[in-house]
Amino acid sequence: MVKTKSSSLGYPRIGEHREWKKALEQYWNGTADKETFLRQMEELRLNHLKNQLEQGIDLVPVGDWSMYDHVLDTAVMFGLVPARFAYGGGKVSLETYFDMARGNSSAVACEMTKWFNTNYHYIVPELDQTTPFLAENRPRELFKEAKQKLGIAGKSVILGPITFVKLAKGYKKSEFTQMVHLFVPLYAQVLKELQEAGAEWVQMDEPILCSTLSQEDIRLFKEVYGILSEAVPNIKLILQTYFDSVEFFEDVVSLPVHGIGLDFVHDGGSNLEALKGFGFPKDKVLAAGVIDGRNIWRADLAECFSLLEEISEYAENLIIQPSSSLLHVPVTVQNEDRLDAALKGSLSFADEKLREITILAKGVQNGKEKAAHKISESLAAIKKLADSHERHHPAVRKKMNNLNTVKMERSAPFEVRHQAQEAAFKLPILPTTTIGSLPQTHEVRKQRQKFRKGELTHEEYEQFIQAEIKKWIQIQEDLGLDVLVHGEFERTDMVEYFGEKLGGFQFTKLGWVQSYGSRCVKPPIIYGDVFFQAPMTLKESVYAQSLTSKPVKGMLTGPITILNWSFVRNDLPRFTVANQIALALRKEIETLEEHGIRMIQVDEPALREGLPLKRKNWDSYLHAAVDAFKLATASVKNETQIHTHMCYSNFKDIIEAIDALDADVISIETSRSHGELIGAFEESTYSKGIGLGIYDIHSPRVPSVEEMTRNIGRALQVLGPKLFWINPDCGLKTRGVTETTEALKVMVDAARLAREKLLAEWVEADQLEEAHSTDVSKTIQTRLVLPPDTNHLQTIFGGKVLSYIDEIAALAAMKHSNRVVVTASIDSVDFLSSATVGDALSLEAYVTSTGRTSMEVYVKVTSTNLLTGESKLTTESFLTMVAVDDKGKPVPVPKVMPLTDEEIRLHATAAARKEHRKNRASIR
């Protein structure tokens, strides 16, 4: 007869109402003292254990708890504190612990990256500056707490040594085995102290076993776990894997441990197939992950029982458990009172999954006929959702059937598009921008909450959002940023926002999960076919663009990120759903372009995190991901610049796929690992626009100009300056207003210094005299056309426009020369269109070429109807200005260094225009 126990691999930390997040943030902002904070943490921790016990779980995990991240906990346990945090030894203080995660005024935070292929982020341990020692036995303390205060002899959870070192940085690849053996005695000490404290079961998490490994790796596992098992003969070690199937199955199940934990949900059937092929040792426990720990759908208990029947033919001792930690799902469905009944009935969050596990464990032990009622309930709930008319959308299915007729490539190669975009945008070299979101202050969140409660009308809320957009457009212009954003004040979350606007999505009320630190996200549920309903970002984008002559980026979340950051229906292939999302986004992008938005960012921060754990499965995933992105973006014109943004990406791994996306500009979050990424570019090439994040937005510290300038300089050693962008490494939504503006000011100053340094190097290389870039003279003005400025037809007087042209040309020339200037000549002015009362006139001017004392200044004038957003070229002209001293005598001026393609073209044709002026003068 099969012996069974029920267990969990880990439970959500955040609490049913995000109590964990609130306690952390109160402690960080000083509204709660340390004693209060630690008491709140303990209450939450113990309540989570009691809840799992009440759900009927036999082996309750007691070491999965963390106050930030379990990988950071392991690093701190072994005293792995980088030198920059001035750690003096002993138990690591709470302040140092959080400084490592968040940084402080003098030390950059440790790098943060994705936990395998999930949306959870871990803090990367640094092994290059410290010698590990056992600073604190955290698993023992958590075990003793549960035993003393709740009477629970729990199952300790420890991140295994081989996975821990694999996830760390600061050593050479050839040093890996040596580094693992450095930790083995420390792990043995942790386990011995647990054994002395009365621990019987210990779960050693080694998910790295589900990645691509070598026979050398397997030999290392045999060595390490042979030592650990011998050190603690009275502890039952469970070697736990998850997220995929294990490689070298026969070797893994033969490792010297008491039990092996396998994922039978996300393994693609491979673990079951291997089990049937190789069998399972009779002296071991098989911990079978049969309930999905990463998605929120109710289990088909009939299928689960069938699977367990097959498994039990080969293993006599079973632990029935989720496929992974329940960290990746919300706490409970019971609070979701706003969902459609068919959808709610088909959901299962952490607490519900624990009950499913208990049902299965009892059913296997006592006979599944005793669970017949529960099996029928699960089947009925699943069928009810499947039969729902909202599950299927005929128009979407028709489009999907005709995908082979949809354009999937841009109209021209990047080189051609780049020239068109240079002419359209006229950006300086090393243009500055932000990633998208700007600080969501307490007032922004308060007004949104009031709107959702019905305390604000739609018009009142829209006015508030427009006021925020207007304020921040002005702030960005004052800071001197080159490409602006509207700030995303109307959005709570980059995926949730689009899910609320697209068909096929529903949202929970309290379906939060931890992303990193105290940041929690509420993933949408994709339960039906996805389709475009109405413009989602148009109103805010067009309004923001109407406030400035600088480009404003339209901001969308890409199809792969929406897919990977949602709970996705499990009755269709994932990339069928991704292509449905892409078709909806394609319509949105086309709508933005039609309304004059010519820079559109389609963020894909989650592209890499979706990679399968095994490299052999990468190509199919990346091919499908690239196709979905191109399906969304390929229909735009050459002049429209497509941007994308990625987070925490090991760029080297996926450079070919990123290039295949064919985005015009990519920005990558790299500030915490800038050196590693620069190293990747030394080995690879990338020939499109790129911005490497030059400061870390996940930390409240404001870096110095020197630090940012150094990051820019390191990037420019391997990346060409003409395609390089300067930006923070991620969105600024979670940062405060003051720290954001201070950091952006530093960034703009760093960009200016980098441009000046670059210019000086070019000047020296060309052996030129003193020169200023066109950036120095570039001047932008906006004028509102008022009734006194117009004739009886209410169109502006030509003389008025000429006076504006003369004035801005003089300003540009004075900025270039730092002298008083006089107008020597003005070329013919042809008025191509008129401006009427209420229009905005935008004037842009810069020096294009110089003589000894003269400067040619280019001026362009456009008019914009502020009600429709329509812009027209009014006129353009060239003026010649002469610098004079205080006696009116001409004086020499610096040469000019053009930076953009358009500036280079105008500089090259200046001699011909000068000759034309001479000929014109001789005719007179």
TINUDREN-474567 format. One record per residue (C-alpha): x, z, y. Coordinates in steps of 0.2 Angstrom, whole numbers, plus 5000, padded with zeros to 4 digits. Example, Ala and Ser with C-alpha at 12.3 -4.5 7.8 and 13.67 -1.06 7.14 Angstrom:
REM TINUDREN-474567
506250394978
506850364995
***
This chain:
REM TINUDREN-474567
500050005000
500649965017
501150105028
500750085047
501050165063
500550115081
501750105095
502050035112
503649965119
503350025137
501950055149
501650005167
502550115179
501550085195
499950185191
498150135191
498050135210
499850095213
500250275216
502050245211
502250115224
501550225238
502550375233
504150275234
503750195251
503250365258
504950435252
505950285259
505050295276
505250485278
503450535277
503750625260
505250745257
506250735241
505450875232
503650805235
504250635229
505050695213
503450805209
502450645212
503550545200
503450685187
501550685188
501450505186
502650495171
501750635161
500050555165
500650395158
501250475142
499650575140
498550415142
499550325128
499350475117
497450475120
497350295116
497850335099
499650275099
500750365086
502550325093
502350345112
503850275122
504650405133
506250315140
505450165148
505050255164
506050215180
506050255199
506550075202
507249975188
507750015170
509349915170
509950005186
509550165177
510650115163
512050075175
511850245184
511850335168
513650265165
514250305182
514350115187
514250135205
515150005216
516550065227
515650015243
514350155240
515750295241
515150375225
516150535221
515850555203
514650665193
512750635192
512250495204
511150555218
509450485222
510150415239
511550325230
510350255217
509150185230
510650125241
511250015226
509549935224
509149915243
510849925252
511250025267
511950005285
513749985278
513549925260
512649765253
511349795239
511849755221
511249585216
509449565209
508849435197
507449395185
507249485169
507349345156
505949225159
504749345168
504249385186
505049555185
506749575193
508249685188
509749755197
511349675191
512649795185
514349775192
515749815179
517349755189
517649905200
517250055189
517650135172
516050195163
515750375158
514150465154
513650535171
511950585165
510950565149
509350505156
508550465139
508850645133
508050715149
506550615148
506350655129
506550845132
505250835147
503950755136
504250875122
504251035132
502850985144
501650885133
502250925115
502650745112
504050695101
504150525109
505150375104
506650355116
506850185124
508650125128
509249965134
510549915121
512349895124
512549705120
511049655131
511649775145
513349695146
512649515144
511549555159
513049625170
514349545180
516149575185
517149525169
517749365161
516849285147
518349315136
518249505139
516449515133
516749595116
518049715124
516849765137
515449795124
516649905114
517050005130
515250065130
514950095112
515650275112
514550315127
513050255118
513550355103
513650505114
511950475121
511150455104
512050615097
511350715112
509650645108
509850685090
510250865095
508750875106
507650835091
507350645093
506850555077
506450375084
507450275096
507050105102
508650005106
508049855117
509149695113
508049555119
509749455121
509449425102
508049295107
509249185117
510549065111
511849155102
513449125091
514049195074
515249295084
513849375093
513049425077
514649495070
514749605086
512949665083
513549715065
515049805072
514149895086
512549955076
513650005062
514550125073
512950185081
511950215065
513450305057
513550415073
511750475071
511150475053
509550575057
508950455070
507850305065
508550165076
507350015080
508249865085
506949785097
506849605102
505549515112
505049355122
505549235108
506049215090
507749285084
509149165079
510049205063
508549295056
509349345039
510849415048
509749515061
508549595049
510049645038
510849745053
511249925049
509750005058
508150085052
506949945059
506849785067
505549735081
505049555081
503849455093
502549365084
501649305099
502949205110
504049155095
503148985092
502849035074
504749045070
504849225066
503449215053
504149065046
505849145044
505049305037
504249195023
505849105020
507049255020
505949395017
506249575024
507249725017
506249845008
507149995016
506749945034
505249955045
504649795053
503949835071
502749685073
502249625090
500549545087
499649595104
500249485119
501149605130
501349465144
499649395146
497949475150
496749395137
495849485124
496549475107
495649375093
495649525081
495249415066
496749305070
497849465072
497249535055
497649375047
499349375054
499649555049
499049515031
500349375030
501749495037
501249635026
501649525011
503449535015
503549705024
502849875017
503249975032
502449915048
502449975066
501049875075
501449855093
501349735108
502549585109
503449665123
503349805136
501649815144
502649825161
502049645164
500149675164
499049775174
498449955169
496649935165
495149815166
493949965168
494049955187
493649765189
491849765194
491849605204
492349485190
491149365181
490449455166
491149315154
492849325161
492949515162
492349535144
493849425138
495149525147
496349655140
497649745151
498849885146
497550015141
496449895132
497949825123
498349995117
496650015110
496849845101
498449905093
497550065087
496149965079
497349845070
498449995064
496950085057
496249925050
497849885041
498050055034
496250085029
495449915027
494949785040
493149795035
493149965044
493549865060
492249725057
491249775072
492749765084
493249605076
491449535080
491549595098
493149515101
492549345094
490949355104
491849385120
493149245117
491649125113
490749175129
492149125140
492448965130
490648915132
490648955151
490248795162
491548855174
492948825161
492748635162
492748515177
492348335172
493248255187
494848355184
494848295165
494548115171
496048125183
497148205170
496748055158
497347935171
498948015176
499947865170
499247775185
499747905198
501347865209
502747995203
504247935214
504547935232
504547755241
506447755245
508047845239
508647995248
509947905259
508547795266
507347945269
508748045277
509047915290
507247905294
507048095295
508648105306
507847985319
506148075318
506748255320
508448245330
509048415323
510748475327
512048495314
511848655303
510048675308
509248845307
507648895300
506749035290
505949015273
504149035278
503349215279
503649325294
503449515295
501649575290
501549725300
500349875298
499149785311
499149625301
498649715285
497449825294
496549675302
496449585285
495749735277
494449745291
493949565288
493849585269
492649735272
491549635284
492049735299
492749575308
491849415309
492749255303
493049205321
493749375326
494949365312
495449185315
495849235333
496949375328
497949265316
498149125330
498749265341
500049315329
500549135326
500749105345
501749265347
502949215333
503149035338
503749105355
504849225347
505649095336
505948975351
506649125361
507849155346
508448975346
507848925329
507848735326
506348725313
504948845315
503648915303
501848985307
502249145298
500949155284
500049295292
498349245284
499149265267
499349415256
500349335242
501049155240
500149125224
498649235227
498249135243
498148965235
497249035220
495849095232
495748915239
495848815223
494448795210
494748875193
495449035198
494749215199
495549375206
495549555200
495349705212
496749815205
497649695193
499349735200
501049725192
502849765197
503949625203
505449715210
505649895217
504049945225
503449765227
501849735217
500949575215
499249535209
499349375199
497749265200
496949225183
496849035179
495249035168
494648855171
495148685176
496048685193
495448575207
495648545226
494048605236
494548595254
496148605265
497048765262
498448775275
497948635288
497148745302
498648865304
499948725302
499148615315
498848755327
500648815326
501348635329
500248615344
501248765352
502948685351
503948525352
505048585338
504548545320
503448675311
503548675292
501948665282
502048795268
501448775251
501848855234
502348735221
501448705204
502748785193
502748945203
500848955204
500848925185
502249055181
501549185193
499849175187
498949235171
498649065163
497249015152
497849005134
496648875127
497648725135
499548685135
500348765150
500948605158
499248525157
498748665169
500348635179
499848455182
498048505187
498848615200
500048475206
498548355208
497748485219
499248515230
499548325231
497948315241
498448455252
500148385256
499348215260
498048305272
499448395281
500448235283
498848145290
498748275303
500548265309
501448395299
503048305294
504048445287
503148515271
503948655261
503348665243
504148825236
504748835218
505549015217
504949025199
505548865192
507148935183
506249095177
505148995167
506548925156
506448955138
507649085132
508448965120
509448815128
508848695115
507048705123
507648685141
507548495142
505748485138
505248625150
506348555164
505648375162
503848435163
504248555178
505048405188
503648295184
502348425190
503348445207
503548255209
501648235205
501348345220
502548275232
502948095229
501548015239
502248055257
503147935269
504947925271
504948005288
504048165280
505348285274
504948385258
505848555257
505848675242
506448855240
507048945225
507449125221
508849205211
509349045203
510849005192
510948845201
512348785189
511148795174
509848675181
510748565194
510248405186
508348465186
508448515205
509248355209
507848265200
506548355210
507048235224
506648355238
507448315254
508048495257
508248645245
508548825251
509148945238
509149135238
511049175236
511549315248
511849445234
512849325224
513549205237
515249195228
514549145211
513549005218
514948935229
515948935213
514548835204
514648705218
516448685216
516048625198
514548525202
513948405216
512348405226
512048265239
510448315247
510048435261
510348615256
510348795263
511148945255
510349105260
511649185271
510849365272
509849475260
508049505266
507749625252
508749755261
508349835278
510149815284
510549695298
512149605293
513549575306
513949405314
515549405305
514749435288
513549285291
514849175298
515949215283
514549165271
514248995281
516148965281
516248995262
514848875259
515548735270
517148735260
516148645246
514648575254
514548445268
514048505285
512948355289
511748415275
511948605276
510548715283
510648895289
509249015283
508949185277
508849195258
506949225256
505349255266
505249395278
503549465275
504149635269
505349665283
505049755299
504849665316
506449735324
507549715309
506949535307
507249485325
508949565325
509449485309
508849305315
509749325331
511349365322
510949215311
510749095326
512349165334
513249135317
512648955317
513148925334
514948995331
514948885315
514548735325
515848775338
517148795325
516648635316
516648545332
518448615337
519048555320
518348385323
519048375340
520748425334
520648305319
520248165331
521548225344
520148225358
520148315374
518948465377
517248415370
515548495369
514248445356
512648375361
511848545355
512648615371
511648505383
510048485373
508648545384
506748555380
505348575393
503448575391
502248535406
500348555406
499548405415
498448485429
497148395441
498348385456
499648295445
498348145441
497647995450
495747955451
495747905433
496448075428
498048005421
499648075427
500647995442
502147895436
503147975451
502748155444
503448105427
504948025435
505248195444
505148285428
506348165420
507648185434
507448375434
507748395415
509148265415
510048365429
509848525418
510548445403
512048375413
512348545421
512348635404
513648505397
514848515412
514548685419
514548595436
513248545450
512748365446
511948225456
510948075450
511947915451
510647795442
509147795432
508747645420
507147555420
505647665415
504247585405
502647695403
502047665385
500547775386
499747895399
499448075399
497748145405
497248315412
497448455399
498848365389
500548435386
502048335391
503548375381
505248325388
506848325378
508548285386
510348285380
512048205385
512448055374
514047995382
515348035396
516547945407
517848035417
516648115429
514948045424
513748085410
512347975402
510848075398
509448025386
507648085391
506148065379
504448115385
502948135373
501148185377
500048285366
498148315366
498048495363
496248485356
496648355343
498448375340
498848195343
500548155350
501147995359
502747935366
502547915385
504247855390
506047865387
507547835398
509347845402
510047925418
511847935424
512348105432
513948145440
514748315441
515348365458
516348515465
515748625480
516348495492
515348355483
516848275476
516748205458
517648315445
518048275426
516848325413
517048375394
516848235382
515348235371
515248255352
513748185344
513148275328
511548195321
511348015315
510247975331
511548055343
512947955334
511947795336
511547825355
513347875358
513947715349
512847605360
513147685377
514547565382
513347425380
512147515392
513447545404
513947365404
512147315407
512047435422
513647355430
512847175427
511247235435
512247305450
513247145453
511547045453
510947145467
***
